[in-house]
Amino acid sequence: METLSLVPYVRLPRAYAQREILHSTVDTFGRAHWLLGDRPARAPYDALVVTVDDGQVQETHLSAVTARHPMLDALPDGGFVVADARRRGDADHVQVFGALGRHSWSFAVGDALEHLLTDESGDLWVGYFDEGVFGGDPLSEPGLRRWSSSGEALWEMKPASGIEYVADCYALNVDKGTAWACPYTEWPLLEIRENGSVTVRSTPVAGARALAVHGGGAALFGGYEDDVDRLVLCTLTGTAAEPYATTTLVRPDGTAVGRRRVVGRGPRIYVQPEPCTAWEVWDLSMLGREALVGMALA
C-alpha cells in the first residue's frame, strides 16, 4: 500500500525534558504549547505553559489550576484556557488565564470533553464523548458546541437532515471560524459555518480520529484495529465525502505512528506520538497533483 509521511514540526526544548507533560496542543495560529507540571493529586496547583513558535520559546506560569484531567488551548490575546475533561457535579471546570498567567474567570461547558479547540476569535469549540452525551449533563448532551471565552453558549448541534444526534465526536477540525467534525455512529462529515449553518455529507469511513480539509477535498485519519494509521483521501460534493484513495500515514522515518495525540487545523493534521515531546505534521494542501492522480489510479 502507498504511504504518506509526516514531517517534523516542532519539539519541546530539552530544558523541559524532566517535567511531566499534562497536555499539549497546536493552536489555530500554528503555535505549539505544552502544559507542564506535577500530575495533579489535588487542586489547585501551579503549572507551566511552554510555547514554541517559529523557533522562539516562551514560558507562561499559571497559578491556581484546578483541572485534574487538563486540556489546554491558547487565546488570541496571549492568554490560555484550561478545561477539566471531566466535570464533577455542577462545578465550573473551564478556567481562563490572562497573558501573565493569572486566573481570570471560570465557567462550565459540560462533562466528558473529547476535543477543546479555540478559533481565531477566541471562541471555544468543544466535542464530547459518549459519557457526556448520555450521562445526564444537559450542557454536553448535544455532542458538539461552541462557546465564547467568557462562557456564553453560542451554538449547539441540533438534529439535522441525515444525522439524528452526535453520540461521540470522534474527530474535530476548527479553522477560520468553521468547524468540521466526524461523529459516531453514522460517520457523517459535518461542516459548521460561522453563522451556525450545517452541511451534512455522508462518508463510508468509520472511526476517523482526525481530519483535514482543503479546497474541494478532505482527508480522514485513523480507524479501528488495523486501520489505526489509515488515511483516506476524499473529494467533497454537496452531499458526500467520496473516497478516491486509501493510504497509510507514517512517521518521518517510515515507522508506524503508534499511540499519539492528534489535532486538525484546516489542511493540517498535527500528530504527537508518545512520549509527546514533539509534534509532526501532514498537510493536505501540500499533496501534489501528481501524487493525487497516482494514488487515485492505484
C-alpha positions in Angstrom: 0.0 0.0 0.0 1.1 3.5 -0.7 2.3 5.5 2.3 2.4 9.2 3.0 4.9 10.7 5.5 4.5 13.1 8.4 7.3 15.7 8.6 8.9 17.1 11.8 7.2 20.3 13.0 8.4 21.4 16.5 10.0 19.8 19.6 9.8 20.6 23.3 13.2 22.1 24.2 15.5 19.7 26.2 15.5 22.1 29.2 12.0 20.9 30.0 12.5 17.2 29.4 12.3 16.3 33.0 8.9 18.0 33.5 5.7 15.9 33.3 3.5 16.7 30.3 -0.1 17.2 31.3 -1.4 18.2 27.9 -0.2 19.6 24.6 -1.7 21.1 21.5 -1.2 23.2 18.4 -3.3 26.3 18.3 -5.1 28.0 15.4 -2.1 30.1 14.6 0.3 27.1 14.4 1.9 27.7 17.8 2.7 24.5 19.8 2.0 24.5 23.6 2.9 22.1 26.3 1.2 22.2 29.8 3.8 21.0 32.3 3.6 20.2 36.0 3.2 17.5 38.5 0.3 15.2 37.9 -2.4 16.9 40.0 -3.3 14.8 43.0 -5.2 17.7 44.5 -6.2 21.2 43.3 -5.4 24.0 43.0 -1.8 23.6 41.7 0.7 25.7 39.6 1.6 24.7 36.1 3.8 26.0 33.3 2.9 26.5 29.6 5.8 26.3 27.2 5.1 27.8 23.8 7.3 27.2 20.8 6.6 29.5 17.8 9.0 29.7 14.8 11.9 28.7 17.0 11.1 31.2 19.8 10.3 29.8 23.3 8.0 31.5 25.8 7.0 30.5 29.3 3.7 31.3 31.0 3.3 30.4 34.6 -0.3 29.5 35.5 -1.4 29.8 39.1 -4.3 28.0 40.8 -5.1 25.5 38.1 -8.0 23.2 39.2 -8.3 20.6 36.3 -7.4 17.1 37.2 -7.7 15.9 33.6 -6.4 19.1 31.9 -7.0 20.2 28.3 -5.2 23.3 27.0 -5.6 25.8 24.2 -4.4 29.3 23.5 -6.4 32.5 23.2 -5.6 35.2 20.6 -4.9 37.8 23.3 -2.0 35.8 24.7 -4.0 34.0 27.4 -4.9 30.4 27.8 -7.9 28.3 28.5 -7.6 25.1 30.6 -10.5 22.7 31.0 -11.0 19.6 33.0 -12.2 16.9 30.7 -14.5 15.6 33.4 -16.9 17.8 35.2 -17.7 17.0 38.8 -21.3 17.7 39.6 -22.3 21.3 38.7 -18.7 22.7 39.1 -17.2 25.3 36.9 -14.4 23.4 35.2 -13.1 25.7 32.5 -10.6 28.3 33.5 -9.4 31.3 31.5 -6.0 32.7 32.3 -4.6 36.1 31.2 -1.3 36.6 29.3 0.5 36.9 32.6 -0.9 33.5 33.8 -3.4 34.8 36.4 -6.7 33.2 36.6 -9.4 35.5 35.3 -12.7 33.6 35.4 -14.3 30.1 35.2 -17.4 28.6 33.7 -18.9 25.2 32.7 -19.3 23.6 29.3 -20.4 20.1 30.3 -18.9 16.7 31.0 -16.7 14.3 29.0 -14.7 16.6 26.7 -13.1 14.8 23.8 -11.9 17.9 22.0 -11.3 21.5 23.0 -10.2 23.9 20.2 -10.2 27.7 20.1 -10.6 29.6 16.9 -9.1 33.0 15.7 -11.8 34.9 17.5 -11.1 33.1 20.8 -14.3 31.1 20.8 -14.2 27.5 22.1 -15.4 24.5 20.1 -16.0 21.5 22.3 -16.7 18.0 21.1 -17.9 15.4 23.7 -17.6 11.7 24.0 -20.5 9.4 24.8 -20.4 9.7 28.6 -21.1 13.5 28.2 -23.9 13.0 25.6 -25.7 10.3 27.6 -24.5 11.0 31.2 -27.2 13.4 32.2 -25.3 16.7 31.9 -27.5 19.0 29.7 -24.5 21.1 28.7 -22.8 18.3 26.9 -25.9 16.4 25.7 -25.7 18.0 22.1 -22.3 16.3 21.5 -20.8 19.4 19.8 -21.0 23.0 20.9 -19.4 26.4 20.5 -18.8 28.8 23.5 -17.4 32.2 23.9 -14.2 32.6 26.0 -16.5 34.1 28.7 -18.7 31.1 28.8 -21.6 32.2 26.7 -23.3 29.4 24.8 -23.1 30.4 21.1 -24.2 27.3 19.2 -25.1 23.7 19.7 -25.6 20.7 17.4 -29.3 20.0 16.7 -30.9 17.2 14.7 -30.3 17.9 11.1 -31.0 16.1 7.8 -29.0 12.9 7.7 -27.9 12.9 11.3 -30.2 12.3 14.4 -27.6 13.1 17.1 -23.9 13.2 17.9 -23.2 10.1 20.1 -19.4 10.7 20.3 -17.4 13.4 18.5 -14.5 11.3 17.2 -12.8 14.0 15.0 -12.9 17.8 15.1 -11.1 20.4 12.9 -11.5 24.2 13.6 -10.1 26.7 11.1 -11.1 30.3 10.4 -14.4 30.2 12.2 -15.5 27.0 10.5 -15.6 23.6 12.3 -15.6 20.1 10.7 -16.5 17.0 12.6 -16.9 13.3 12.2 -19.2 11.8 14.8 -20.3 8.3 15.8 -22.5 6.5 14.8 -23.1 7.0 11.1 -19.8 8.9 10.5 -21.1 11.9 8.5 -18.7 14.7 7.7 -20.2 17.8 9.3 -19.3 21.3 8.1 -20.4 24.0 10.6 -20.1 27.6 9.4 -19.6 30.7 11.5 -23.3 31.6 11.1 -24.3 28.2 12.6 -25.5 26.6 9.4 -24.6 22.9 9.0 -23.8 20.8 5.9 -24.0 17.1 6.3 -22.0 14.9 4.0 -22.1 11.1 4.0 -18.9 9.1 4.2 -18.2 5.4 4.4 -15.1 5.9 6.6 -15.6 4.6 10.1 -13.6 5.6 13.2 -11.5 8.5 11.9 -9.9 10.4 14.8 -8.6 13.4 12.8 -9.4 15.2 9.6 -8.0 17.8 7.3 -9.9 19.9 4.7 -8.6 21.9 1.8 -10.4 23.3 -1.3 -12.8 20.6 -2.5 -11.1 17.8 -0.6 -10.8 16.2 2.8 -8.6 13.6 4.4 -9.7 11.3 7.3 -7.1 9.8 9.5 -7.4 6.8 11.8 -9.8 4.0 12.3 -10.3 0.7 14.2 -7.8 -2.0 14.7 -5.6 -2.4 11.6 -6.9 0.9 10.3 -5.4 3.0 13.2 -2.9 4.7 10.8 -5.2 4.7 7.7 -5.5 7.9 5.7 -8.5 8.2 3.3 -8.5 11.0 0.7 -11.9 12.2 -0.3 -13.5 14.5 -2.8 -16.2 16.7 -1.4 -19.6 17.0 -3.2 -22.7 18.8 -1.9 -23.9 15.7 -0.1 -20.9 13.3 0.3 -17.2 12.9 1.0 -16.3 10.4 -1.7 -13.1 8.4 -1.2 -10.7 8.1 -4.1 -7.6 6.8 -2.4 -6.6 5.0 0.8 -3.1 5.1 2.2 -1.2 4.9 5.4 0.3 7.8 7.3 3.7 7.0 8.7 6.3 8.9 10.8 9.2 10.7 9.1 11.5 7.7 9.4 8.8 5.4 7.9 7.7 3.7 11.1 4.2 3.3 12.3 2.7 6.3 14.2 1.6 4.3 17.2 -0.1 5.9 20.3 -0.5 9.6 19.8 -2.4 12.9 20.2 -3.9 14.5 17.1 -5.1 18.0 16.2 -6.8 19.0 13.0 -6.5 22.6 11.8 -7.6 23.4 8.2 -5.5 21.4 5.8 -3.1 20.2 8.5 -3.2 17.1 10.7 -0.8 17.5 13.6 0.4 14.3 15.2 2.2 13.9 18.5 3.4 10.4 19.1 4.3 9.3 22.6 6.2 10.4 24.7 4.5 13.6 23.4 7.7 15.7 23.3 7.4 16.5 19.6 4.8 17.4 17.0 4.8 16.2 13.4 2.5 17.3 10.6 0.9 16.3 7.4 -0.6 19.0 5.1 -3.3 18.1 2.6 -2.6 21.4 0.7 1.0 20.2 0.0 -0.1 17.0 -1.6 0.9 17.4 -5.2 -1.4 16.8 -8.2 0.9 14.0 -9.5 0.6 12.2 -6.2 -3.2 12.6 -6.2 -3.5 11.2 -9.7 -1.2 8.3 -9.0 -3.0 7.3 -5.8 -6.4 7.6 -7.5 -5.3 5.2 -10.2 -3.6 2.8 -7.8 
